[in-house]
Amino acid sequence: MSVRLPPHAQARLIERGATEAELIATVESGTTFPAQLSRTRFRRNFSFNAEWQRKVYAMKKVEAIAAKEDEDWMMSAVIVNFF
């Protein structure tokens, strides 16, 4: 199984403060939920303890929405929340 990121999703991942390694960890070991259009939503919290946009946050939640294509996951959205 691999995670595929189209260029648009990869750019958004960086803009929103997540790494590709965090995204892969979210897909591999995060909680899964059904999403619209036969997609799957993945969610995982990470310890952060750092600054993001001039504020310090203890945790980061990464959510990804993906469609299964053969044995791969094609990402369509990445959402990052800091708290």
C-alpha positions as a Markdown table, in Angstrom:
| # | Residue | x | y | z |
|---|---|---|---|---|
| 1 | Met | 0.0 | 0.0 | 0.0 |
| 2 | Ser | 1.2 | 3.5 | -0.8 |
| 3 | Val | -0.1 | 7.0 | -0.4 |
| 4 | Arg | -0.2 | 9.1 | -3.5 |
| 5 | Leu | -0.4 | 12.9 | -3.4 |
| 6 | Pro | -1.3 | 14.9 | -6.4 |
| 7 | Pro | 0.7 | 18.2 | -6.7 |
| 8 | His | -2.2 | 20.3 | -5.4 |
| 9 | Ala | -2.6 | 18.1 | -2.2 |
| 10 | Gln | 1.1 | 18.2 | -1.6 |
| 11 | Ala | 1.2 | 22.0 | -1.7 |
| 12 | Arg | -1.8 | 22.2 | 0.7 |
| 13 | Leu | -0.1 | 19.7 | 3.0 |
| 14 | Ile | 2.9 | 22.1 | 3.4 |
| 15 | Glu | 0.7 | 25.2 | 3.7 |
| 16 | Arg | -1.3 | 23.7 | 6.4 |
| 17 | Gly | 1.6 | 22.6 | 8.5 |
| 18 | Ala | 1.8 | 18.8 | 8.1 |
| 19 | Thr | 4.6 | 16.6 | 6.7 |
| 20 | Glu | 4.3 | 13.8 | 4.3 |
| 21 | Ala | 5.6 | 11.4 | 7.0 |
| 22 | Glu | 2.7 | 12.5 | 9.3 |
| 23 | Leu | 0.2 | 11.9 | 6.5 |
| 24 | Ile | 1.6 | 8.4 | 5.8 |
| 25 | Ala | 1.4 | 7.7 | 9.6 |
| 26 | Thr | -2.2 | 8.9 | 9.7 |
| 27 | Val | -3.2 | 6.6 | 6.8 |
| 28 | Glu | -1.2 | 3.6 | 8.2 |
| 29 | Ser | -2.2 | 3.8 | 11.9 |
| 30 | Gly | -4.9 | 6.5 | 12.3 |
| 31 | Thr | -8.6 | 6.1 | 13.0 |
| 32 | Thr | -10.7 | 5.5 | 9.9 |
| 33 | Phe | -14.2 | 6.8 | 9.1 |
| 34 | Pro | -16.4 | 6.6 | 6.0 |
| 35 | Ala | -16.5 | 9.8 | 3.9 |
| 36 | Gln | -18.7 | 11.0 | 1.1 |
| 37 | Leu | -18.4 | 9.6 | -2.5 |
| 38 | Ser | -17.1 | 6.2 | -1.3 |
| 39 | Arg | -14.0 | 7.7 | 0.2 |
| 40 | Thr | -12.3 | 7.1 | 3.5 |
| 41 | Arg | -11.4 | 9.7 | 6.2 |
| 42 | Phe | -8.3 | 9.1 | 8.3 |
| 43 | Arg | -7.5 | 10.9 | 11.6 |
| 44 | Arg | -4.6 | 10.9 | 13.9 |
| 45 | Asn | -3.3 | 13.3 | 16.7 |
| 46 | Phe | 0.4 | 14.1 | 17.0 |
| 47 | Ser | 2.4 | 15.7 | 19.9 |
| 48 | Phe | 3.5 | 19.0 | 18.5 |
| 49 | Asn | 4.8 | 21.3 | 21.4 |
| 50 | Ala | 6.0 | 24.0 | 19.0 |
| 51 | Glu | 5.0 | 27.3 | 17.4 |
| 52 | Trp | 2.7 | 27.6 | 14.4 |
| 53 | Gln | 1.7 | 31.0 | 13.1 |
| 54 | Arg | 3.0 | 32.8 | 16.2 |
| 55 | Lys | 1.2 | 30.6 | 18.7 |
| 56 | Val | 2.5 | 27.6 | 20.6 |
| 57 | Tyr | 0.4 | 24.4 | 20.4 |
| 58 | Ala | 0.7 | 21.1 | 22.3 |
| 59 | Met | -1.1 | 18.9 | 19.7 |
| 60 | Lys | -1.7 | 18.6 | 16.0 |
| 61 | Lys | -4.5 | 16.7 | 14.4 |
| 62 | Val | -4.0 | 15.5 | 10.8 |
| 63 | Glu | -7.0 | 14.4 | 8.8 |
| 64 | Ala | -6.9 | 13.0 | 5.3 |
| 65 | Ile | -9.6 | 12.1 | 2.8 |
| 66 | Ala | -8.7 | 9.5 | 0.2 |
| 67 | Ala | -10.1 | 7.2 | -2.4 |
| 68 | Lys | -8.8 | 3.6 | -2.8 |
| 69 | Glu | -7.2 | 3.0 | -6.2 |
| 70 | Asp | -6.0 | -0.6 | -6.6 |
| 71 | Glu | -3.7 | -1.0 | -3.6 |
| 72 | Asp | -2.9 | 2.7 | -3.2 |
| 73 | Trp | -4.7 | 5.6 | -1.5 |
| 74 | Met | -5.1 | 8.7 | -3.6 |
| 75 | Met | -5.4 | 11.8 | -1.4 |
| 76 | Ser | -8.1 | 14.3 | -2.2 |
| 77 | Ala | -7.9 | 16.5 | 0.9 |
| 78 | Val | -5.7 | 17.1 | 3.9 |
| 79 | Ile | -6.9 | 19.0 | 7.0 |
| 80 | Val | -4.6 | 20.1 | 9.9 |
| 81 | Asn | -5.8 | 21.5 | 13.2 |
| 82 | Phe | -3.6 | 22.7 | 16.0 |
| 83 | Phe | -4.7 | 22.7 | 19.7 |
